[in-house]
Amino acid sequence: MTSPSISLRTVCLDCSDAHAMAGFYGALLGWEPTFTEPDWVLMRNPAGGVGLSFQAEPAYVAPTWPEAPGQQQKMIHLDVLVDDLEAALAVALAAGGRAAPYQPREDLRVVLDPSGHPLCLFLD
């Protein structure tokens, strides 16, 4: 039996507003939407690799960062490699992200996207 071809193509993030999320991640990563619907947006990495999609959910509850007992926990977060931490943070903030009040390390910055998902900007 031959093994099937299996590869990760897209990470889909549930959110409150798919188009706001696409605007944020598009500005941060320099990507454009490749397909949109009223409550869903697909973005492919123009350099290849894994893309992102965003699906608006009416009952979406933003995670708490840092995690706290009895609060909505994060289910996923993205790690984004940058070559200039402060410049990348400025881009993320200008795109609509919020700096998380809790920053656990000096070599990364935690940013909350428009739906409250934490993402880490980090140096190699």
ABEGO torsion letter per residue (X at the ends): XBBBBBBBABBBBBBABAAAAAAAAAAAAGBBBABBBAABBBBBBAAEEBBBBBBBBAABBBBBOBBBBGBBBBABBBBBBBABAAAAAAAAAAAGBBBBABBABAABBBBBBAAGBBBBBBBX
